[in-house]
């Protein structure tokens, strides 16, 4: 697992912000900058997690705000995130962040 983290962080367009409490990781957000030849760069929020006992205390919101700031500083004009339709806590958080759009999408998963 440490080698996966190292490989992830070694890629310049992969980003991660951690929330620490007493030196222990209690939250994290991982994101990827998608660079396009024909449109502005965008920030894809790949994963957000907060220790269950500390959820609903603003940690996820602050993590998202921090990764948005990094994305802006790196030239991204948009950020996007997706979650399962039944993940009410995540949807509530993402809605509170004030998205421009909240559209249903089709999701396709392929095994490689």
OpenMM code with the backbone's topology and positions (N, CA, C; nanometers):
from openmm import Vec3, app, unit

residues = "UNK UNK UNK UNK UNK UNK UNK UNK UNK UNK UNK UNK UNK UNK UNK UNK UNK UNK UNK UNK UNK UNK UNK UNK UNK UNK UNK UNK UNK UNK UNK UNK UNK UNK UNK UNK UNK UNK UNK UNK UNK UNK UNK UNK UNK UNK UNK UNK UNK UNK UNK UNK UNK UNK UNK UNK UNK UNK UNK UNK UNK UNK UNK UNK UNK UNK UNK UNK UNK UNK UNK UNK UNK UNK UNK UNK UNK UNK UNK UNK UNK UNK UNK UNK UNK UNK UNK UNK UNK UNK UNK UNK UNK UNK UNK UNK UNK UNK UNK UNK UNK UNK UNK UNK UNK UNK UNK UNK UNK UNK UNK UNK".split()
positions = [
    Vec3(0.0799, -0.1194, 0.0000),
    Vec3(0.0000, 0.0000, 0.0000),
    Vec3(0.0854, 0.1275, 0.0000),
    Vec3(0.1950, 0.1359, 0.0744),
    Vec3(0.2776, 0.2568, 0.0698),
    Vec3(0.3277, 0.2872, -0.0710),
    Vec3(0.3548, 0.1834, -0.1501),
    Vec3(0.4022, 0.2078, -0.2863),
    Vec3(0.2909, 0.2673, -0.3732),
    Vec3(0.1659, 0.2313, -0.3490),
    Vec3(0.0543, 0.2921, -0.4238),
    Vec3(0.0417, 0.4404, -0.3897),
    Vec3(0.0511, 0.4727, -0.2621),
    Vec3(0.0439, 0.6124, -0.2202),
    Vec3(0.1588, 0.6914, -0.2810),
    Vec3(0.2786, 0.6349, -0.2770),
    Vec3(0.3954, 0.7029, -0.3339),
    Vec3(0.3766, 0.7268, -0.4835),
    Vec3(0.3270, 0.6271, -0.5554),
    Vec3(0.3050, 0.6418, -0.6997),
    Vec3(0.1988, 0.7488, -0.7263),
    Vec3(0.0925, 0.7497, -0.6448),
    Vec3(-0.0136, 0.8490, -0.6608),
    Vec3(0.0430, 0.9895, -0.6415),
    Vec3(0.1131, 1.0091, -0.5325),
    Vec3(0.1653, 1.1416, -0.5001),
    Vec3(0.2791, 1.1842, -0.5905),
    Vec3(0.3438, 1.0886, -0.6560),
    Vec3(0.4540, 1.1192, -0.7465),
    Vec3(0.4052, 1.1828, -0.8760),
    Vec3(0.2794, 1.1618, -0.9116),
    Vec3(0.2237, 1.2204, -1.0336),
    Vec3(0.1895, 1.3673, -1.0060),
    Vec3(0.2413, 1.4593, -1.0843),
    Vec3(0.2241, 1.6020, -1.0532),
    Vec3(0.0801, 1.6516, -1.0543),
    Vec3(-0.0084, 1.5867, -1.1272),
    Vec3(-0.1472, 1.6313, -1.1318),
    Vec3(-0.2381, 1.5552, -1.0366),
    Vec3(-0.1800, 1.4751, -0.9486),
    Vec3(-0.2558, 1.4084, -0.8436),
    Vec3(-0.2375, 1.4894, -0.7163),
    Vec3(-0.3469, 1.5149, -0.6480),
    Vec3(-0.3441, 1.5993, -0.5293),
    Vec3(-0.4076, 1.5269, -0.4119),
    Vec3(-0.3612, 1.5564, -0.2926),
    Vec3(-0.4213, 1.4994, -0.1723),
    Vec3(-0.4058, 1.5997, -0.0582),
    Vec3(-0.5141, 1.6179, 0.0157),
    Vec3(-0.5136, 1.7023, 0.1346),
    Vec3(-0.5590, 1.6149, 0.2501),
    Vec3(-0.4899, 1.6261, 0.3620),
    Vec3(-0.5222, 1.5465, 0.4802),
    Vec3(-0.5734, 1.6353, 0.5925),
    Vec3(-0.6605, 1.5801, 0.6737),
    Vec3(-0.7024, 1.6425, 0.7987),
    Vec3(-0.6398, 1.5604, 0.9107),
    Vec3(-0.5685, 1.6273, 0.9989),
    Vec3(-0.5001, 1.5597, 1.1088),
    Vec3(-0.5593, 1.6016, 1.2428),
    Vec3(-0.5610, 1.5066, 1.3338),
    Vec3(-0.6007, 1.5337, 1.4724),
    Vec3(-0.5015, 1.4598, 1.5601),
    Vec3(-0.4287, 1.5345, 1.6396),
    Vec3(-0.3255, 1.4772, 1.7261),
    Vec3(-0.2293, 1.3887, 1.6468),
    Vec3(-0.1934, 1.4348, 1.5260),
    Vec3(-0.0969, 1.3618, 1.4430),
    Vec3(-0.1539, 1.2428, 1.3686),
    Vec3(-0.2830, 1.2181, 1.3820),
    Vec3(-0.3473, 1.1042, 1.3142),
    Vec3(-0.4367, 1.1558, 1.2020),
    Vec3(-0.4346, 1.0876, 1.0879),
    Vec3(-0.5198, 1.1253, 0.9753),
    Vec3(-0.6648, 1.0916, 1.0096),
    Vec3(-0.7510, 1.1937, 1.0037),
    Vec3(-0.8934, 1.1732, 1.0312),
    Vec3(-0.9799, 1.2067, 0.9093),
    Vec3(-0.9167, 1.2543, 0.8041),
    Vec3(-0.9893, 1.2843, 0.6818),
    Vec3(-0.8923, 1.3050, 0.5682),
    Vec3(-0.9433, 1.2823, 0.4480),
    Vec3(-0.8589, 1.3047, 0.3310),
    Vec3(-0.9462, 1.3303, 0.2097),
    Vec3(-0.8920, 1.4060, 0.1173),
    Vec3(-0.9543, 1.4246, -0.0132),
    Vec3(-0.8446, 1.4064, -0.1175),
    Vec3(-0.8754, 1.3288, -0.2195),
    Vec3(-0.7831, 1.3055, -0.3301),
    Vec3(-0.8479, 1.3594, -0.4569),
    Vec3(-0.7682, 1.4210, -0.5417),
    Vec3(-0.8201, 1.4803, -0.6643),
    Vec3(-0.7167, 1.4690, -0.7754),
    Vec3(-0.7656, 1.4823, -0.8972),
    Vec3(-0.6803, 1.4743, -1.0150),
    Vec3(-0.7126, 1.5925, -1.1052),
    Vec3(-0.6097, 1.6585, -1.1538),
    Vec3(-0.6301, 1.7641, -1.2524),
    Vec3(-0.6361, 1.6987, -1.3897),
    Vec3(-0.7484, 1.7201, -1.4563),
    Vec3(-0.7643, 1.6707, -1.5934),
    Vec3(-0.7275, 1.7846, -1.6879),
    Vec3(-0.6277, 1.7607, -1.7680),
    Vec3(-0.5842, 1.8614, -1.8656),
    Vec3(-0.6393, 1.8217, -2.0016),
    Vec3(-0.6951, 1.9186, -2.0693),
    Vec3(-0.7594, 1.8933, -2.1982),
    Vec3(-0.6955, 1.9801, -2.3061),
    Vec3(-0.6855, 1.9303, -2.4278),
    Vec3(-0.6290, 2.0124, -2.5351),
    Vec3(-0.7279, 2.1147, -2.5897),
    Vec3(-0.8583, 2.0952, -2.5659),
    Vec3(-0.9580, 2.1797, -2.6300),
    Vec3(-1.0542, 2.2482, -2.5329),
    Vec3(-1.0267, 2.2407, -2.4036),
    Vec3(-1.1120, 2.3056, -2.3044),
    Vec3(-1.0311, 2.3316, -2.1776),
    Vec3(-1.0829, 2.4160, -2.0879),
    Vec3(-1.0071, 2.4474, -1.9666),
    Vec3(-0.9824, 2.3246, -1.8782),
    Vec3(-0.8758, 2.3316, -1.8019),
    Vec3(-0.8448, 2.2244, -1.7079),
    Vec3(-0.9541, 2.2172, -1.6012),
    Vec3(-0.9766, 2.0965, -1.5510),
    Vec3(-1.0773, 2.0765, -1.4481),
    Vec3(-1.0208, 1.9889, -1.3377),
    Vec3(-1.0776, 2.0047, -1.2198),
    Vec3(-1.0360, 1.9289, -1.1035),
    Vec3(-1.1406, 1.8222, -1.0753),
    Vec3(-1.1011, 1.6971, -1.0812),
    Vec3(-1.1907, 1.5857, -1.0505),
    Vec3(-1.1652, 1.5426, -0.9074),
    Vec3(-1.2658, 1.5520, -0.8224),
    Vec3(-1.2555, 1.5065, -0.6844),
    Vec3(-1.2786, 1.3560, -0.6871),
    Vec3(-1.1734, 1.2824, -0.6636),
    Vec3(-1.1776, 1.1371, -0.6774),
    Vec3(-1.2287, 1.0672, -0.5520),
    Vec3(-1.1947, 1.1209, -0.4355),
    Vec3(-1.2301, 1.0512, -0.3125),
    Vec3(-1.2263, 1.1484, -0.1964),
    Vec3(-1.3269, 1.1406, -0.1105),
    Vec3(-1.3325, 1.2203, 0.0118),
    Vec3(-1.3757, 1.1276, 0.1235),
    Vec3(-1.3058, 1.1329, 0.2348),
    Vec3(-1.3430, 1.0499, 0.3484),
    Vec3(-1.3075, 1.1174, 0.4790),
    Vec3(-1.3945, 1.0990, 0.5772),
    Vec3(-1.3720, 1.1507, 0.7123),
    Vec3(-1.4037, 1.0374, 0.8093),
    Vec3(-1.3221, 1.0215, 0.9111),
    Vec3(-1.3463, 0.9216, 1.0151),
    Vec3(-1.4912, 0.9320, 1.0618),
    Vec3(-1.5654, 0.8203, 1.0626),
    Vec3(-1.7079, 0.8257, 1.0971),
    Vec3(-1.7397, 0.9007, 1.2268),
    Vec3(-1.6599, 0.8823, 1.3295),
    Vec3(-1.6881, 0.9484, 1.4576),
    Vec3(-1.6737, 1.1005, 1.4500),
    Vec3(-1.6077, 1.1508, 1.3462),
    Vec3(-1.5851, 1.2949, 1.3336),
    Vec3(-1.6631, 1.3571, 1.2182),
    Vec3(-1.7518, 1.2825, 1.1571),
    Vec3(-1.8313, 1.3375, 1.0477),
    Vec3(-1.9305, 1.4404, 1.0999),
    Vec3(-1.9741, 1.5274, 1.0090),
    Vec3(-2.0713, 1.6341, 1.0384),
    Vec3(-2.0147, 1.7391, 1.1340),
    Vec3(-1.8832, 1.7607, 1.1242),
    Vec3(-1.8182, 1.8643, 1.2046),
    Vec3(-1.7438, 1.9653, 1.1181),
    Vec3(-1.7680, 1.9612, 0.9867),
    Vec3(-1.7055, 2.0581, 0.8969),
    Vec3(-1.5732, 2.0145, 0.8381),
    Vec3(-1.5254, 1.8964, 0.8727),
    Vec3(-1.3956, 1.8508, 0.8215),
    Vec3(-1.4029, 1.8284, 0.6701),
    Vec3(-1.5069, 1.7607, 0.6241),
    Vec3(-1.5221, 1.7363, 0.4805),
    Vec3(-1.5336, 1.8663, 0.4031),
    Vec3(-1.6097, 1.9615, 0.4542),
    Vec3(-1.6250, 2.0918, 0.3881),
    Vec3(-1.4910, 2.1626, 0.3770),
    Vec3(-1.4145, 2.1635, 0.4862),
    Vec3(-1.2846, 2.2307, 0.4838),
    Vec3(-1.1863, 2.1598, 0.3901),
    Vec3(-1.1927, 2.0276, 0.3847),
    Vec3(-1.1088, 1.9548, 0.2901),
    Vec3(-1.1440, 1.9922, 0.1463),
    Vec3(-1.2732, 1.9975, 0.1168),
    Vec3(-1.3159, 2.0342, -0.0185),
    Vec3(-1.2740, 2.1776, -0.0518),
    Vec3(-1.2900, 2.2693, 0.0416),
    Vec3(-1.2493, 2.4076, 0.0170),
    Vec3(-1.0989, 2.4170, -0.0081),
    Vec3(-1.0222, 2.3382, 0.0652),
    Vec3(-0.8761, 2.3394, 0.0466),
    Vec3(-0.8385, 2.2850, -0.0904),
    Vec3(-0.9019, 2.1755, -0.1337),
    Vec3(-0.8663, 2.1185, -0.2638),
    Vec3(-0.9142, 2.2094, -0.3759),
    Vec3(-1.0293, 2.2786, -0.3570),
    Vec3(-1.0741, 2.3765, -0.4559),
    Vec3(-0.9697, 2.4870, -0.4708),
    Vec3(-0.9162, 2.5350, -0.3608),
    Vec3(-0.8160, 2.6420, -0.3647),
    Vec3(-0.6909, 2.5960, -0.4390),
    Vec3(-0.6483, 2.4745, -0.4149),
    Vec3(-0.5306, 2.4215, -0.4856),
    Vec3(-0.5615, 2.4108, -0.6350),
    Vec3(-0.6805, 2.3598, -0.6685),
    Vec3(-0.7193, 2.3497, -0.8091),
    Vec3(-0.7189, 2.4853, -0.8776),
    Vec3(-0.7766, 2.5869, -0.8136),
    Vec3(-0.7753, 2.7227, -0.8703),
    Vec3(-0.6327, 2.7704, -0.8907),
    Vec3(-0.5476, 2.7504, -0.7905),
    Vec3(-0.4083, 2.7949, -0.8000),
    Vec3(-0.3333, 2.7237, -0.9124),
    Vec3(-0.3766, 2.6036, -0.9470),
    Vec3(-0.3135, 2.5262, -1.0548),
    Vec3(-0.3799, 2.5496, -1.1903),
    Vec3(-0.4731, 2.6441, -1.1976),
    Vec3(-0.5319, 2.6812, -1.3262),
    Vec3(-0.6628, 2.6136, -1.3619),
    Vec3(-0.7210, 2.5375, -1.2717),
    Vec3(-0.8488, 2.4720, -1.3012),
    Vec3(-0.9617, 2.5744, -1.2954),
    Vec3(-1.0529, 2.5637, -1.3904),
    Vec3(-1.1674, 2.6536, -1.3935),
    Vec3(-1.2933, 2.5899, -1.3372),
    Vec3(-1.2943, 2.4574, -1.3271),
    Vec3(-1.4088, 2.3865, -1.2726),
    Vec3(-1.3597, 2.2710, -1.1872),
    Vec3(-1.4469, 2.2273, -1.0975),
    Vec3(-1.4221, 2.1054, -1.0207),
    Vec3(-1.5498, 2.0236, -1.0264),
    Vec3(-1.5353, 1.8921, -1.0251),
    Vec3(-1.6545, 1.8068, -1.0250),
    Vec3(-1.6318, 1.6851, -0.9387),
    Vec3(-1.7433, 1.6336, -0.8895),
    Vec3(-1.7421, 1.5176, -0.8015),
    Vec3(-1.8698, 1.4392, -0.8283),
    Vec3(-1.8633, 1.3110, -0.8109),
    Vec3(-1.9812, 1.2253, -0.8255),
    Vec3(-1.9902, 1.1365, -0.7023),
    Vec3(-2.1112, 1.0944, -0.6704),
    Vec3(-2.1310, 1.0011, -0.5605),
    Vec3(-2.2527, 0.9154, -0.5911),
    Vec3(-2.2689, 0.8114, -0.5159),
    Vec3(-2.3836, 0.7243, -0.5337),
    Vec3(-2.5111, 0.8012, -0.4988),
    Vec3(-2.6189, 0.7716, -0.5692),
    Vec3(-2.7434, 0.8451, -0.5477),
    Vec3(-2.7990, 0.8238, -0.4073),
    Vec3(-2.7663, 0.7129, -0.3430),
    Vec3(-2.8178, 0.6877, -0.2079),
    Vec3(-2.7227, 0.7313, -0.0963),
    Vec3(-2.6139, 0.7977, -0.1309),
    Vec3(-2.5187, 0.8460, -0.0310),
    Vec3(-2.5634, 0.9845, 0.0160),
    Vec3(-2.6603, 0.9853, 0.1044),
    Vec3(-2.7204, 1.1113, 0.1499),
    Vec3(-2.6221, 1.2054, 0.2190),
    Vec3(-2.5335, 1.1557, 0.3062),
    Vec3(-2.4395, 1.2492, 0.3695),
    Vec3(-2.3496, 1.3200, 0.2668),
    Vec3(-2.2981, 1.2454, 0.1701),
    Vec3(-2.2124, 1.3070, 0.0680),
    Vec3(-2.2914, 1.4067, -0.0150),
    Vec3(-2.4115, 1.3689, -0.0556),
    Vec3(-2.4925, 1.4591, -0.1369),
    Vec3(-2.5274, 1.5864, -0.0604),
    Vec3(-2.5538, 1.5736, 0.0687),
    Vec3(-2.5831, 1.6919, 0.1499),
    Vec3(-2.4620, 1.7848, 0.1557),
    Vec3(-2.3441, 1.7277, 0.1757),
    Vec3(-2.2216, 1.8086, 0.1793),
    Vec3(-2.2002, 1.8784, 0.0458),
    Vec3(-2.2061, 1.8039, -0.0625),
    Vec3(-2.1782, 1.8624, -0.1937),
    Vec3(-2.2808, 1.9698, -0.2288),
    Vec3(-2.4050, 1.9524, -0.1878),
    Vec3(-2.5070, 2.0537, -0.2122),
    Vec3(-2.4770, 2.1801, -0.1322),
    Vec3(-2.4346, 2.1643, -0.0068),
    Vec3(-2.4015, 2.2807, 0.0776),
    Vec3(-2.2852, 2.3613, 0.0211),
    Vec3(-2.2000, 2.2985, -0.0586),
    Vec3(-2.0863, 2.3692, -0.1174),
    Vec3(-2.1286, 2.4588, -0.2334),
    Vec3(-2.2550, 2.4531, -0.2739),
    Vec3(-2.3084, 2.5438, -0.3742),
    Vec3(-2.2702, 2.5114, -0.5177),
    Vec3(-2.2999, 2.3906, -0.5642),
    Vec3(-2.2624, 2.3566, -0.7013),
    Vec3(-2.3397, 2.4399, -0.8038),
    Vec3(-2.2805, 2.4565, -0.9211),
    Vec3(-2.3468, 2.5252, -1.0312),
    Vec3(-2.4540, 2.4344, -1.0897),
    Vec3(-2.4237, 2.3052, -1.0978),
    Vec3(-2.5161, 2.2082, -1.1549),
    Vec3(-2.5233, 2.0855, -1.0647),
    Vec3(-2.6364, 2.0217, -1.0668),
    Vec3(-2.6558, 1.8942, -0.9982),
    Vec3(-2.7447, 1.8112, -1.0889),
    Vec3(-2.6823, 1.7401, -1.1824),
    Vec3(-2.7568, 1.6668, -1.2832),
    Vec3(-2.7426, 1.5169, -1.2647),
    Vec3(-2.8474, 1.4435, -1.2988),
    Vec3(-2.8312, 1.2977, -1.3011),
    Vec3(-2.7392, 1.2593, -1.4170),
    Vec3(-2.6566, 1.1604, -1.3937),
    Vec3(-2.5662, 1.1133, -1.4986),
    Vec3(-2.5733, 0.9618, -1.5056),
    Vec3(-2.5325, 0.9095, -1.6178),
    Vec3(-2.5193, 0.7647, -1.6321),
    Vec3(-2.3745, 0.7292, -1.6022),
    Vec3(-2.3544, 0.6215, -1.5317),
    Vec3(-2.2198, 0.5792, -1.4920),
    Vec3(-2.1966, 0.4388, -1.5462),
    Vec3(-2.0833, 0.4205, -1.6097),
    Vec3(-2.0474, 0.2893, -1.6645),
    Vec3(-1.9132, 0.2481, -1.6069),
    Vec3(-1.9053, 0.1284, -1.5564),
    Vec3(-1.7833, 0.0758, -1.4982),
    Vec3(-1.7349, -0.0415, -1.5807),
    Vec3(-1.6069, -0.0386, -1.6147),
    Vec3(-1.5482, -0.1456, -1.6960),
    Vec3(-1.4342, -0.2107, -1.6197),
    Vec3(-1.4311, -0.3399, -1.6176),
    Vec3(-1.3161, -0.4115, -1.5624),
    Vec3(-1.2076, -0.4170, -1.6671),
    Vec3(-1.0864, -0.3870, -1.6281),
    Vec3(-0.9737, -0.3921, -1.7209),
    Vec3(-0.8884, -0.5059, -1.6824),
] * unit.nanometer
topology = app.Topology()
chain = topology.addChain("A")
for resn in residues:
    res = topology.addResidue(resn, chain)
    for name in ("N", "CA", "C"):
        topology.addAtom(name, app.Element.getBySymbol(name[0]), res)
